[in-house]
Amino acid sequence: MLIELNEENFDNETSKGLKLVEFYTTWCTFCRNQRIELIDFEKSDMWIGLVDAEESPEIAKQFGINGFPTFVLLKDGEKIAEFVGFHQKAQLLDKLMNYIS
């Protein structure tokens, strides 16, 4: 499932469990291509949060996001990993497997 996040719901949505969050911008070509890769997750049980860094700049600043797209993996609200740049679906799943116990 893909969940749009912003300043109002970010903390509540990401405070428990393992959560993958993508930071993007609407003007970023790589981000648009990344969204095509993420569409397959829309109807899955995998939780992916989406943060428009222009609409929610304080969240992006909190995590030190400098490029787009950037994925941040959170465990109970704390950052445990970061993946910068475009990732094909298989690449993303492969990276995530290192954090699933």
N, C-alpha and C positions, 0 to 999 in steps of 0.2 A: 504494500500500500504506500502511496505517496501522499504526504501530509504537508500542506503549506504552513510554514511557521513564521511568526513575527514576534515583536516585543511582548505582546499580550499573552501568547500561549507557549513560547519557547521553553521556559523553565518547567512548567507543568508537564509538557509533553516529553521532555528529555530527562527528567529527574530520576527515573527508575528504569533499570535494565540496560541492555545494549542497544544503542541507537546510532544509525548512520545518518549524517546530515550533509546535504550538498549546499554549498554556497555558490550562487550564480548571479549573473546580471542579464538583463534582457537584451543588451547590445552585444553580448559575447557569442561569437559564432561557435566556438567550442562548446559553450553551454547549451546552445540549441541542439547541436549534435549529440551531446550527452543526454539530453532529455529523450531523444529517440531511443537511446539505449535503455533508459530507465522505464520507458512505457511498459516493458514486459513485466516489471515489478508491480504495476498498478493494481493488479488483481491477485497478487500473491500475499502470503503471510509476512513477507519481509517488510519491515518498517523503515521507510526512508523519509526523512524530513527535508524540506526544501526551503531555503532562506534566500530571498531576493536581497542581496547585499545593499542595493540602493534604497530599498524600502525600509530595511532594518539595519542601518549602518552600525548601530551600537553592538549588535550581536556579532557582526563581522569583526569589529574592532576588538571585542572581548577575546576572540579566538585568533587574533593576529592574521586575518585573511588578507593576502596581498595579491593573489592571482585567482583566475576563474577558469573553469570550475575548480573548487577545492572541496574535498570530502573530509569531514571530521567524524571520527568514531568516538562515541561517548559511552562510558559505563557509569551508570547512576549519576549522570550529569557532569562527569569529569572526563576531559579529553585524554584518550589513550593512544590515538593514532591520527595521522593526517595523510591524505593521498591527494597530491596536487596534479591538476591537468585532466585531460580527457581519458576515460577508461572504457574499454569495451566491456560488455556485460561479463564475459568470462574472466577478464582480468580483475574486475572488481570483486567478483565472487571468490577468486583465488586469494586475493589479499585478505578478504574478510575471514576466510577459513583459518587463518593464523590466530584469530582472536576468539574463535568459538570453541568452547571446551566441552 
